[in-house]
Amino acid sequence: MDHNGNATALFLDSGQYTADSILDYELVYGKAFVSPGGKACADDLIQKMPLDAGDLVLDAGCGLGGSAFLMASKFGLRVDAIDLSENMIALAQDRLRELGYPKTIQLKQADCLQIDAEQKYNGIYSRDVFLHIPEKQKLFSVLHRALKLKGQLLFTDYCCASPPWDETFSAYVEKRGYDLQTVADYSALIEQAGFQVIEALDRTEDFINFSEQELARIETLNATPSVKKHLASDWLAKIQRARDGNQRWGQFLAIKITE
Ligand SMILES: C[S@@+](CC[C@H](N)C(=O)[O-])C[C@H]1O[C@@H](n2cnc3c(N)ncnc32)[C@H](O)[C@@H]1O
């Protein structure tokens, strides 16, 4: 990992993804998931990728490995699952062990920007990861190189409305260190990298629905009152940002059409 990768890993591991906060997120999203909609949403999205059993997929920013496990166990895919956060990878090792650790999953700590594979993958899947990566052109060029011709790229991500943003949203994005795109800007970036965009969807309404279900789950959690209180406050703020319109949630499917 290069110097920047190390610095970013440290930023993630000591900020948004401390071991405790990962475990809190997992309570809400469900076992081995740290992204909107949890397992049910992951299952729907994996099915959108026209892949055959035995195909090799990269899960870029795999988190706790829930999607990688689903891809391997339900869809018979081989998965290279990478994540930059040391805390995430350590917990993902535990989760995969608990789930029976299919031999078809290779889990390792790595930076999406440092993938040096060429024409290796039939598909690349990524859930709510790219918001952490400001170097979007480099990112899509690396992913493009790693895919086989006609390979599929499927990802979801936190997105935004075109600026100007309200103060609350600007402060939130700054505090988290996110780099957010509009759905239209993401489409343009993917196309510039040599993909044909099959789908670029603003799924903010679904994001709000998922978040409301997750908020209802928080009430029922077997957690301390203070954990439940801070999770509920995070989720209420997230729902409000999405309702106010600055925070969006995008889903993208693209196919590699140039060498
Ligand atoms: C919101 S979590 C989603 C995790 C997982 N995709 C899921 O659906 O449960 C975002 C993940 O992106 C990872 N991440 C951030 N920047 C990364 C990078 N440059 N390379 C690899 N992973 C990264 C974080 O460590 C974190 O695990």
The ligand as a Tripos MOL2 file, in Angstrom:
@<TRIPOS>MOLECULE
LIG
   27    29     1     0     0
SMALL
NO_CHARGES

@<TRIPOS>ATOM
      1 C1        -20.1130    1.9640    3.9280 C.3       1 LIG1
      2 S1        -18.8440    0.7590    4.0120 S.3       1 LIG1
      3 C2        -19.5510   -0.4890    2.9350 C.3       1 LIG1
      4 C3        -18.9440   -1.8600    3.1300 C.3       1 LIG1
      5 C4        -19.5120   -2.9500    2.2410 C.3       1 LIG1
      6 N1        -19.3570   -2.6280    0.8470 N.3       1 LIG1
      7 C5        -20.9400   -3.2610    2.5530 C.2       1 LIG1
      8 O1        -21.7860   -3.1130    1.6600 O.co2     1 LIG1
      9 O2        -21.2440   -3.6890    3.6630 O.co2     1 LIG1
     10 C6        -17.5530    1.4710    2.9900 C.3       1 LIG1
     11 C7        -16.3010    0.6210    2.9450 C.3       1 LIG1
     12 O3        -15.3850    1.1740    1.9890 O.3       1 LIG1
     13 C8        -14.0710    0.9120    2.4530 C.3       1 LIG1
     14 N2        -13.1090    1.7480    1.7120 N.ar      1 LIG1
     15 C9        -12.9950    3.0950    1.7430 C.ar      1 LIG1
     16 N3        -12.0170    3.5140    0.9110 N.ar      1 LIG1
     17 C10       -11.4900    2.4020    0.3360 C.ar      1 LIG1
     18 C11       -10.4550    2.1700   -0.6100 C.ar      1 LIG1
     19 N4         -9.7370    3.1720   -1.1290 N.pl3     1 LIG1
     20 N5        -10.1880    0.8980   -0.9690 N.ar      1 LIG1
     21 C12       -10.8870   -0.1330   -0.4410 C.ar      1 LIG1
     22 N6        -11.8810    0.0220    0.4700 N.ar      1 LIG1
     23 C13       -12.1890    1.2740    0.8550 C.ar      1 LIG1
     24 C14       -14.1950    1.2190    3.9360 C.3       1 LIG1
     25 O4        -13.1330    0.7210    4.6850 O.3       1 LIG1
     26 C15       -15.5380    0.5560    4.2590 C.3       1 LIG1
     27 O5        -15.3850   -0.7790    4.6280 O.3       1 LIG1
@<TRIPOS>BOND
     1     1     2 1
     2     2     3 1
     3     2    10 1
     4     3     4 1
     5     4     5 1
     6     5     6 1
     7     5     7 1
     8     7     8 2
     9     7     9 1
    10    10    11 1
    11    11    12 1
    12    11    26 1
    13    12    13 1
    14    13    14 1
    15    13    24 1
    16    14    15 ar
    17    14    23 ar
    18    15    16 ar
    19    16    17 ar
    20    17    18 ar
    21    17    23 ar
    22    18    19 1
    23    18    20 ar
    24    20    21 ar
    25    21    22 ar
    26    22    23 ar
    27    24    25 1
    28    24    26 1
    29    26    27 1
@<TRIPOS>SUBSTRUCTURE
     1 LIG1         1 GROUP 0 **** ****
